[in-house]
Amino acid sequence: MAVFASADVPLRARAVCEAMDVEIAPNNINNVRLKLKRLVGRGILVETKQGLFTQPRP
């Protein structure tokens, strides 16, 4: 969540991996994307466009 708190724009799963120092591999990117989509389902994040995730703004 700290990655999104410091971001000015919506992020892709690859950018989240880079910010968290996770190896950039297809498997890791897909795992992060799945976790981001779960957070969207719980209302913690929003997906503004397909593949772009951000925190909801009041």
Secondary structure, DSSP 8 states (H G I E B T S, - for coil): -HHHHT-SS-B-HHHHHHHTT----HHHHHHHHHHHHHHHHTTSSEEEETTEEE----
